[in-house]
Amino acid sequence: MKLGPHLHRIGNDIVAAYLVDTADGITVIDAGLPGHWKELLAELDAMGRSLADIRGVVLTHGDSDHIGFAERLRRDHGVPVYVHAADAERARGGKKPKLSMGPSRLRVVAGFLLYSMGKSGWRTNYLTVVTEVADGDVLALPGAPRVLSLPGHSPGSIAVHVPAANAVFVGDALTTRSVLTGKIGLQPAPFTDDPELALESLGGLSGVDAVWVLPGHGAPWRGNPAGVQDAVRAAAETEDAGN
């Protein structure tokens, strides 16, 4: 689905990945689930593009619902995959903390699980080779994506700012639809390693010049990134008050 100039999304509000399309080729931001491969091919076809136009995949973090088809692109098509050094081992299948699920609604959780299974979420294709990135790096990829470190959801969670698309991709640094409760709007993402650090890190978005804030779960959000931290903090406080 085309969101705007140079900007496309595959997946949906349950799990999403993004394509940045420029004259120099395509940068993929996150890789969803393995079964999103078919949607990738369909979107490329609609764009008049092909797999040969993809120059790189940038992962916002190393969780299984974000690395989906990345290894397939790397292994079969020679596409490099970029991930923050602190999440490189997670993307390779390393251990991650066991976290409590928190508030949930059975129907919403079941919907997430069914969707994930339908996209081969049971079959995680971990990365074998990654290119590590760090805060402040500007990658030599279409759109010149800039890495912004946002630790908290995971140690190596990042945002990816692409001025050409007027967008900042935030992965699970926040969500606009909880996969556990179905709640809509800017809010903390579930299954976050360090919620306090994740909230603090969102201050790093305050200086980002973009109109799209694009999460891995939930609808695209349009607005000033400078207001994101306060909105997510307010949602967290409301949730805490209700527990």
C-alpha positions in Angstrom: 0.0 0.0 0.0 1.4 3.4 -1.0 1.3 5.8 2.0 3.0 8.8 0.2 5.9 9.8 -2.0 8.6 7.2 -1.7 6.8 5.3 1.0 4.9 2.0 1.0 3.7 -0.4 3.6 3.1 -4.2 3.5 1.2 -6.2 6.2 -1.5 -4.5 8.2 -2.1 -3.0 11.7 -1.2 -6.3 13.3 2.3 -6.6 11.8 3.7 -4.2 9.3 6.9 -3.6 7.3 7.8 -0.7 5.0 9.5 0.1 1.7 11.3 3.3 0.8 11.4 3.7 -3.0 13.8 6.1 -4.6 15.5 6.5 -8.0 18.5 4.7 -6.4 16.4 1.6 -5.5 14.5 0.4 -2.4 15.3 0.2 1.3 13.2 -2.2 3.3 12.5 -1.2 6.9 11.8 -4.4 9.0 10.8 -7.7 7.4 7.6 -8.7 9.2 6.9 -12.4 9.3 8.1 -15.0 6.8 4.7 -15.2 5.1 4.9 -11.5 4.3 7.2 -12.5 1.4 4.2 -12.8 -1.0 3.0 -9.3 0.0 6.5 -8.0 -0.6 6.5 -9.5 -4.2 3.0 -8.1 -4.8 3.9 -4.6 -3.6 7.1 -4.6 -5.7 5.1 -5.6 -8.8 2.5 -2.8 -8.1 5.4 -0.4 -7.9 6.9 -1.6 -11.2 9.9 -2.9 -9.2 11.5 -6.3 -8.5 13.7 -7.9 -5.9 16.7 -6.8 -7.8 15.9 -3.2 -6.8 16.2 -3.9 -3.1 19.5 -2.5 -1.8 19.2 -3.3 1.9 17.0 -4.3 4.9 17.2 -2.2 8.0 15.8 -3.9 11.2 14.5 -1.7 14.0 15.3 -4.6 16.3 15.9 -8.3 16.3 12.5 -9.8 17.3 11.0 -12.6 15.3 8.0 -10.6 14.0 10.4 -8.0 12.5 13.1 -10.2 10.9 10.6 -12.4 8.9 11.9 -12.6 5.3 15.2 -10.7 5.9 17.4 -13.9 5.8 15.7 -15.0 2.6 16.6 -11.8 1.0 20.1 -11.9 2.2 20.7 -15.6 1.4 19.0 -15.9 -1.9 19.4 -12.4 -3.3 22.5 -11.0 -1.7 20.7 -8.1 0.1 22.6 -6.9 3.2 20.7 -6.7 6.5 21.5 -4.0 9.0 20.7 -4.2 12.8 22.1 -2.3 15.8 25.0 -4.1 17.4 23.2 -4.6 20.7 20.4 -6.6 18.9 22.6 -8.5 16.5 22.7 -11.6 18.6 18.9 -11.5 19.1 18.5 -11.4 15.3 20.6 -14.5 15.1 18.4 -16.4 17.5 20.1 -15.6 20.8 18.2 -15.7 24.1 15.9 -12.8 25.0 14.3 -12.1 28.4 11.1 -13.9 29.4 8.6 -11.1 30.0 5.1 -11.2 31.5 2.3 -10.6 29.0 0.5 -7.9 31.0 -3.1 -6.9 30.4 -4.7 -8.7 27.5 -8.0 -9.6 25.9 -8.4 -13.2 24.7 -10.0 -12.3 21.4 -7.3 -9.8 20.5 -4.5 -12.2 21.5 -6.1 -15.0 19.5 -6.4 -12.7 16.5 -2.7 -11.9 16.7 -1.7 -15.5 17.0 -3.9 -16.7 14.2 -2.6 -13.9 11.9 1.0 -14.8 12.9 0.5 -18.5 12.2 -1.1 -17.6 8.8 2.1 -15.7 8.0 4.3 -18.7 9.0 5.2 -17.0 12.3 5.9 -20.5 13.8 8.9 -20.7 11.4 11.5 -18.1 12.4 14.3 -17.6 9.9 17.0 -16.2 12.0 19.8 -14.1 10.4 23.2 -15.7 9.9 25.0 -12.6 8.7 24.2 -9.0 9.7 25.9 -5.6 9.3 25.9 -3.9 12.6 25.0 -0.2 12.9 25.2 2.4 15.7 23.4 5.6 16.8 23.9 8.4 14.3 25.0 6.2 11.3 23.7 7.4 7.9 23.5 4.3 5.8 24.6 4.2 2.1 21.1 3.0 1.1 18.2 4.6 -0.9 16.8 7.5 1.1 20.0 7.8 3.2 18.4 6.3 6.4 19.7 7.6 9.7 19.9 5.4 12.8 18.5 6.8 16.1 19.2 4.6 19.1 16.0 4.0 21.1 16.9 1.3 23.7 14.2 -0.1 25.9 12.0 -2.5 24.0 15.3 -4.3 23.4 18.9 -3.2 23.9 19.4 -2.4 20.3 16.0 -1.0 19.3 16.4 1.9 16.9 14.3 4.4 14.9 15.1 4.9 11.3 14.7 8.5 10.0 14.3 8.8 6.2 13.9 12.4 5.2 13.1 11.5 1.6 10.0 9.8 2.8 9.3 12.4 5.5 9.1 9.4 7.9 10.6 8.0 11.0 10.2 4.2 11.5 10.0 3.3 15.2 9.6 -0.5 15.3 8.4 -1.4 18.8 9.6 1.7 20.5 5.9 2.4 20.7 2.7 1.1 19.2 -0.5 2.5 17.9 -2.4 -0.7 18.4 -1.7 -3.1 21.2 -1.5 -6.7 20.0 -2.7 -7.8 23.4 -5.6 -5.5 24.2 -6.5 -3.9 20.8 -6.2 -0.5 22.3 -5.7 2.2 19.6 -3.5 5.2 19.8 0.1 6.1 20.8 1.1 3.9 23.7 3.9 1.7 25.0 4.5 -1.5 23.1 3.9 -4.8 24.9 6.8 -7.3 25.6 9.3 -4.4 26.3 12.5 -5.4 28.1 12.8 -2.1 30.0 9.6 0.0 29.9 11.1 3.0 31.7 14.1 3.2 29.4 11.9 2.8 26.4 9.8 5.8 27.5 12.9 7.9 28.2 14.4 7.0 24.8 11.4 8.4 23.0 12.8 11.8 23.8 15.3 11.2 21.0 12.5 11.7 18.5 11.9 15.3 19.6 14.3 16.8 17.0 13.2 14.6 14.1 11.8 16.4 11.1 9.0 14.1 9.8 5.3 13.9 9.5 5.0 10.1 9.5 5.7 8.0 12.6 5.5 4.4 11.6 5.4 1.5 14.1 5.7 -2.2 13.5 2.2 -2.7 15.0 -0.7 -0.4 14.5 -1.8 2.3 12.0 0.6 4.8 10.6 0.6 8.0 12.7 0.8 11.5 11.3 2.0 14.4 13.4 5.0 16.0 15.0 7.4 13.4 16.5 8.2 15.9 19.2 4.8 15.1 20.8 5.2 11.4 20.8 7.0 10.9 24.1 4.4 12.9 26.1 1.5 11.0 24.4 3.0 7.6 25.1 3.8 8.6 28.7 0.2 9.7 29.2 -1.1 6.4 27.9 1.3 4.5 30.2 0.1 6.5 33.2 -3.5 5.8 32.3 -2.8 2.1 32.0 -1.0 2.1 35.3 -3.9 3.9 37.0 -6.3 1.3 35.7 -4.4 -1.7 37.0 
